[in-house]
Amino acid sequence: MATFDISLFLNSLRRQGSFKLILPNDFPAPDDAYHRRPTKTLFLLHGYTGMAGNWVPEELCGKYNFAIVMPNGENGFYLNGLSTGHAFQDLVGVELVDYVRRTFGLAQSPEDTCIMGLSMGGFGALHTALRYPETFGKAAALSSALIVHDIAHMQPGTDNGVANYAYYRECFGDLETVEERDVNPEVLVEALQAAGKPLPGIYMACGTEDFLIEPNRALHRFLTEHGVEHQYFEGPGVHDMVFWSAWAPKAVEWMFA
């Protein structure tokens, strides 16, 4: 694999930033269906407190002929925060997509562009794909931090043990209305259906012992009740890399095989 650490000015963050890129083009390509088609692209999103990094087995990039774009989403939930320099939704869904299109010829169509994340990044993958279905054809979300309903109506000065009210308000905006706005993936689903627009493919997996299992089950029920075709899986595991390492290859196969 050819690997790159790319530094550039990011208008969405109003400062210098960086992202990582893997290209599967540093070896003779086999003459198979995966390599006779355009190189596909996976945007790979880290979790809360994390940073850009690859947690997909690199042999899969070569097997299925896809590049990996790894943004640094900081702790921004891949949403446009209230303050200047915190437009992480624009960073992933617009700015980096445009950059890798122009510079590397990647991510030219939704059929060629997927997004996957874990925990906070799982939320980000779902939200970004639903917000930009004309860009992302499929979204895979592992152990997603689907916290909108949990933080709704949180009061100033409080803390839920993960972060405080001020943090959630910066990321999600007004917490009194958070369930009703397009920071909520459910609202995006209903808006796409009302407009008669196609939804991206959705793949979800969560460990049965994960503290986030119930909100994942709730979104699965919501999608089922709304007639949204999707893949949903549960398996033994907690909120850790053991579970994600087991399920990332399965999600990759669903996206690119």
C-alpha positions in Angstrom: 0.0 0.0 0.0 1.1 3.5 -0.7 0.5 5.7 2.4 0.4 9.5 2.6 0.2 12.0 5.4 -1.2 15.1 3.8 -1.1 18.6 5.4 -3.1 21.4 4.0 -5.2 24.4 4.8 -8.7 23.4 5.7 -11.3 26.1 5.2 -13.9 24.2 7.2 -11.6 24.4 10.3 -10.0 27.8 9.4 -6.5 26.5 10.0 -3.9 24.0 8.8 -4.9 20.4 9.2 -4.1 17.0 7.9 -5.6 13.7 6.8 -4.1 10.3 6.0 -4.6 8.5 2.7 -3.9 4.9 1.6 -3.7 4.0 -2.1 -3.7 0.4 -3.3 -1.5 1.1 -6.4 2.1 0.3 -5.5 2.0 -3.3 -6.8 1.1 -4.9 -10.1 -2.7 -5.2 -10.1 -4.3 -8.5 -10.9 -6.5 -8.8 -13.9 -9.8 -9.3 -12.1 -13.2 -7.5 -11.9 -12.1 -5.4 -8.9 -9.1 -3.9 -10.7 -10.9 -3.5 -14.1 -13.3 -1.0 -12.4 -12.3 2.4 -11.1 -10.6 2.5 -7.7 -13.2 3.0 -5.1 -12.9 5.1 -2.0 -13.6 4.6 1.7 -13.8 7.5 4.1 -12.8 6.0 7.5 -13.9 7.9 10.7 -12.3 7.5 14.1 -14.1 7.6 17.4 -14.3 10.1 20.4 -10.8 10.9 21.7 -9.3 9.2 18.6 -7.4 10.4 15.6 -7.0 9.5 11.9 -5.7 6.0 11.5 -6.4 2.8 9.6 -8.2 -0.1 11.3 -9.1 -1.9 8.1 -6.8 -4.9 7.1 -4.7 -3.4 4.3 -4.8 -6.6 2.3 -8.5 -5.8 1.7 -7.6 -2.6 0.0 -5.5 -4.5 -2.5 -8.0 -7.3 -2.9 -11.0 -5.0 -3.6 -9.1 -2.0 -5.1 -10.2 0.8 -2.8 -8.4 3.8 -1.3 -8.9 4.9 2.3 -9.3 8.6 3.3 -8.8 9.1 7.1 -9.8 12.6 8.4 -9.0 14.0 11.8 -12.5 14.7 13.2 -11.2 15.6 16.6 -14.1 15.3 19.1 -16.5 17.1 16.8 -19.0 14.3 16.1 -18.6 15.1 12.4 -21.1 17.9 12.7 -20.9 21.6 12.0 -20.3 23.0 15.5 -21.6 26.4 16.6 -18.3 28.2 16.6 -16.0 29.1 13.8 -13.5 26.5 12.8 -15.6 23.5 13.9 -17.3 22.6 10.6 -16.5 18.9 10.7 -19.6 18.0 8.6 -18.3 20.2 5.8 -14.8 18.8 6.3 -15.7 15.2 5.6 -18.8 15.6 3.4 -17.6 18.4 1.2 -14.0 19.7 1.5 -12.1 16.4 1.6 -14.3 14.8 -1.0 -13.6 17.7 -3.3 -9.9 17.6 -2.6 -9.4 13.9 -3.3 -11.5 14.2 -6.4 -9.4 17.0 -7.8 -6.1 15.7 -6.6 -6.3 12.0 -6.9 -9.3 11.3 -9.1 -11.1 9.4 -6.3 -14.7 9.4 -5.1 -16.2 10.5 -8.4 -19.6 9.0 -7.8 -21.7 7.6 -5.0 -21.2 4.1 -6.5 -17.5 4.5 -5.9 -17.6 6.2 -2.5 -18.4 4.7 0.9 -18.0 5.8 4.5 -17.4 3.8 7.7 -16.8 4.7 11.3 -16.7 3.4 14.8 -18.4 4.8 17.9 -18.5 8.6 17.3 -17.4 7.8 13.8 -20.3 5.4 13.4 -22.6 8.2 14.1 -20.6 10.3 11.7 -20.7 7.7 8.9 -24.5 7.4 9.1 -25.1 11.2 9.5 -22.7 12.1 6.7 -24.1 9.6 4.2 -27.7 10.6 4.9 -26.8 14.3 4.6 -24.9 13.8 1.4 -26.5 10.8 -0.4 -25.4 12.2 -3.7 -21.8 11.7 -2.6 -21.8 8.5 -0.5 -23.4 5.4 -1.8 -23.0 3.2 1.3 -22.4 3.8 5.0 -21.1 1.2 7.5 -21.5 2.1 11.2 -19.9 0.0 14.0 -21.0 0.5 17.6 -22.4 3.9 16.7 -22.7 6.7 19.3 -26.4 7.4 18.5 -26.7 9.8 21.4 -29.2 12.3 20.2 -32.1 11.1 22.3 -29.9 10.7 25.4 -28.6 14.3 25.3 -31.9 15.9 24.4 -33.0 18.4 27.1 -29.7 18.2 28.9 -29.4 21.2 31.2 -26.6 23.8 31.4 -24.0 22.9 34.1 -24.7 19.2 33.9 -22.3 16.4 32.8 -23.2 12.8 31.8 -19.8 11.3 32.6 -18.5 11.5 29.0 -18.8 15.2 28.4 -20.6 18.3 29.7 -23.5 20.3 28.4 -21.3 23.0 26.8 -19.6 20.3 24.7 -22.8 18.7 23.4 -24.3 22.1 22.7 -21.2 23.1 20.7 -21.4 20.0 18.6 -25.2 19.5 18.3 -26.6 23.0 18.8 -29.7 23.7 20.9 -30.3 20.5 23.0 -34.0 21.4 23.4 -34.6 20.9 19.7 -31.8 18.4 18.9 -34.2 15.6 18.1 -36.1 17.7 15.6 -33.2 19.0 13.5 -31.0 17.5 10.9 -28.3 16.6 13.3 -30.6 13.7 14.1 -30.1 10.9 11.5 -33.8 10.0 11.9 -34.8 13.5 10.7 -32.5 13.1 7.6 -34.1 9.7 6.8 -37.6 11.2 6.9 -36.6 14.2 4.8 -35.1 12.0 2.1 -38.2 9.8 2.1 -40.5 12.8 1.9 -38.5 14.2 -1.0 -38.6 10.8 -2.8 -34.9 10.6 -2.9 -32.8 7.4 -2.6 -31.1 6.6 0.6 -27.6 5.3 0.9 -27.0 1.7 1.7 -26.7 1.2 5.5 -24.8 -1.5 7.4 -24.9 -1.5 11.3 -23.2 -3.8 13.8 -22.9 -3.5 17.6 -21.8 -5.8 20.4 -24.4 -7.2 22.6 -22.5 -6.2 25.7 -21.8 -2.7 24.3 -23.1 0.2 26.4 -24.5 1.6 23.1 -26.5 -1.4 22.1 -29.9 0.0 23.0 -29.6 3.2 20.8 -28.4 1.0 18.0 -31.4 -1.3 18.4 -33.6 1.8 18.5 -32.3 3.1 15.1 -32.7 -0.4 13.6 -36.3 -0.4 14.7 -36.8 3.1 13.3 -35.3 2.1 9.9 -37.4 -1.1 9.8 -40.6 0.8 10.7 -39.9 3.4 7.9 -39.3 0.7 5.3 -35.6 1.5 5.0 -33.6 -1.4 3.6 -30.5 -2.0 5.7 -28.2 -4.6 7.2 -28.2 -4.9 11.0 -26.1 -7.3 13.1 -25.4 -8.0 16.7 -22.6 -10.2 18.1 -20.8 -10.9 21.3 -18.6 -8.0 22.3 -18.1 -4.7 24.1 -17.0 -1.3 22.9 -13.5 -2.1 21.8 -11.1 -2.8 19.0 -11.6 -6.6 19.3 -15.2 -6.2 18.1 -14.4 -3.6 15.5 -11.5 -5.7 14.1 -13.9 -8.6 13.7 -16.6 -6.6 12.0 -14.6 -4.2 9.8 -13.7 -6.8 7.2 -17.4 -7.9 7.0 -18.5 -4.3 6.4 -15.7 -3.9 3.8 -16.9 -7.0 2.0 -20.5 -5.6 2.0 -19.3 -2.3 0.6 -16.9 -3.4 -2.1 -17.2 -7.1 -3.0 
